[in-house]
Amino acid sequence: MTMRRATAAGAMVLAMMHAGAAAGSDPPATDTAPGSPVVFAPATISGPAHDSAPAFSPDGTSVYFTRSNAAQSTIFVSRRRGERWSEPQVAPFSGEWNDMEPAFAPDGSWLVFVSNRPAAAGGAPIEATYNGGVQKGGNLWRVERKGGGWSEPVRLPDAVNPNPSTFAPSVAADGSLWFMTTDATSGRFRLYRAPFRDGRYHAAEPLPFSDGGTTDVDPAVAPDESFVVFGSGRRPNVGIDLFIAFRDGDGWKEPVWLGERINSSGSDAEPRLGPDHATVYFSSERVVPVAFPRSRAQAQTDTARMLAWDDGNYNIWSVSLQPWLSSAKSSAPPRSQP
């Protein structure tokens, strides 16, 4: 989740949008060797604030994402116009409270997101205690497609809102919800799954590879639940890095670190799957390397890029998961439904 980054990735700092920032998705000035992440819609969606957690409509023509700093978090929407993305606008169901981390149902008919809005009308905003103190809390809320708009948000039941520290939803094809919340014993975040059966959510259970011994966050599950990408503080590094775990029959294989090409020296988190379910979009503090010495003209270009988006705050990057998916597919055993 985004607003907890006071410890996971440093305090969030809002910068003003550079007046000359391009309104389109220009080619990123970054390493584009095979397997290297590329920045998503620089200066439009990836801007100078913290931008994270993109949720793409199934047809890939719209994206809802979180834009935040240390004081506020809001869900924005952008529409694809050919090869470019429109200037983001506040989503119709967001803006009044601290909202973040949207996630589409795979068929696009509804969307779930995190908010600290009061659980009951007239109540107090949700607060929680984690990371050593009182923080803005969060519960999961759902909005339904209504023609070209959305319904009023409805809080989901306690089965998927077990406490006020419930964040980072991801939706499976059968409606089951994955999310993160704090472990009652260790206090660390870990991953949970709430099955959807007989028209209702059943009590969430922790994932077997997320035992509360290390911090696990931000699950992005495949629609068929054959794999999940998530952030974790487990080894080889101490900070939050990206991992992938695959189904193994009725269980799960050991999570695999996605490597140093994808995981930068900063924080890499908030993974989300793209419409093809084979591309992962994630948030990273990485910046484009600068070669010295350089010309004064190049210094001007580098500075303009820094003001537009390349400032070390979270930006959204993407990379193909195909090498891991192909390897897993070649050795995957049959499994029953979860």
Secondary structure, DSSP 8 states (H G I E B T S, - for coil): --TTHHHHT---------TT--SS----SS--STT--EESSBTTTB-SSEEEEEEE-TTSSEEEEEEE-SS-EEEEEEEEETTEE---EE-TT-SSS-EEEEEE-TTSSEEEEEE-S-SSTT----EEEETTEEEE-BEEEEEEEETTEE---EE--TTS--SSB-EEEEE-TTS-EEEEEE-TTT--EEEEEE-EETTEE---EE-TT--SSS-EEEEEE-TTSSEEEEEE--TT-SS-EEEEEEEETTEE---EE--TTTS-SS-EEEEEE-TTSSEEEEEE-------SS--HHHHHHHHHHHHHT-SSS-EEEEEE-HHHHHHHHTT-------
